[in-house]
Amino acid sequence: MDRKIVLPEKEIPTHWYNVLADLPFPLDPPIHPGTGQPIGPQDLAPLFPMALIEQEVSTQREIPIPAEVREAYTLYRPSPMYRALGLEQALRTPAHIYYKYEGGSPPGSHKPNTAIAQAYYNKQAGTRRITTETGAGQWGSALAFACSRFGIACKVYMVRVSYEQKPYRKSLMQVWGAQVVPSPSPDTHAGRAVLEKEPDNPGSLGLAISEAVEDAATHDDTKYSLGSVLNHVLLHQTVVGQEAQKQMAIAGEYPDVVIGCIGGGSNFAGIVMPFIRDKINGKQVRAVAVEPTAAPSVTKGRYTYDFGDLAETTPLLKMHTLGHTFIPPKIHAGGLRYHGMAPLISALVEHKFIEGVAYPQRTCFDAAVLFARTEGILPAPESAHAIKHAIVEAERAKEEGRQRVILFNLSGHGYFDLAAYDEHFAGRLEDYAYPESQILEAMARIPKLAGVS
Ligand SMILES: *Cc1c(COP(=O)(O)O)cnc(C)c1O
């Protein structure tokens, strides 16, 4: 039996898989906060090229991947799948654990799967400059990388706490030619408004989104790009799950459970959606989304319409939310510090196709260290959440004395996160339980809409 299951380049998927074609329930549309009506393509046109807006609402099952995008994918796709033999042995579990490794891309995570596609469609539409926000810096570096390949300028508003905790992510973005500023920044109305009240505000993804959106909306040659949450972003990630299905077939197995960490939901959607298609068609497979207890949108949030950003500039999305004014504690999994969840993931949780679980950060770092010592790869703190739950499933299999096939997405490497590992070893990491009073306060500020809930 091979430890690694690798596919040749001709097995890079030719289509993205669109789960909207197969959902056995309708998905609530994004709503215009002013009118309370569903938004139309023209509402999004200042921010996104039309091809991406079309993908956002498409119900076509298979959407062809352009040749230029597949060509860029050959830099790191197909990504390898590993059987976690070392981890299995350490756990003395009868379970078979597999992971799909997305950390081998140039920026080190799954994020270029969509960044490349978005840069491509923007190039086709004549966009000269793209703005975005970034939390831990993975999205900013993925977009900087993709923009450099297609000759587009890139400006990244980076959440201040991450800008300070992860200076080398900023360096990487600069290597690929992007301009990076800490958010809140003095460059936008949204940033200045916060800085005036609180000069050392740590920032949040919600605020950084407000800044990047404002910048794009006020510059004609500029579009905005989002690294997670929206349907078209989740769509682009489905190359992960399609490859994973071929690789599991080569291994001669099918997973009992598919696991991923969730920040906005894109890497998990990427690996899980092709399996959700099977589940809709009657196959037995569990899907588990893992989040931090510090930002527990799926396990503790409310499923309702809310803004995607702090300054209330985005359409309202029906999602699991902690309230758009909620600023999560400074955990080291910066990519999981978002108040909301992708509407597609939220709806699938609501309809019981996906389970949610939450863990505090220290036990996730312990899981990551065990993984690094048994499998070699140093995981991103975000991915550590998926590893933690894979271990829980493997231990359960051992207790029950049952075979179980576990598949998880190792969404990225942690080589830019060594400061966080240092903190962990020094015993300086804190576990944040559910920050109840703050969340209740933010919940009170979720918009109330006549006729929708
Ligand atoms: C950004 C990021 C995440 C969280 O974002 P999703 O959209 O939920 O995937 C998880 N893991 C890594 C390595 C990331 O860079």
The ligand as an ORCA input file, in Angstrom:
! r2SCAN-3c Opt
* xyz 0 1
  C      -7.875     30.849      5.158
  C      -7.573     29.541      5.679
  C      -8.565     28.777      6.316
  C      -9.948     29.281      6.596
  O     -10.696     29.709      5.497
  P     -11.821     28.837      4.820
  O     -12.449     29.741      3.835
  O     -12.779     28.418      5.908
  O     -11.147     27.701      4.208
  C      -8.221     27.507      6.724
  N      -6.979     27.024      6.565
  C      -6.004     27.736      5.970
  C      -4.639     27.135      5.833
  C      -6.274     29.007      5.494
  O      -5.318     29.698      4.888
*
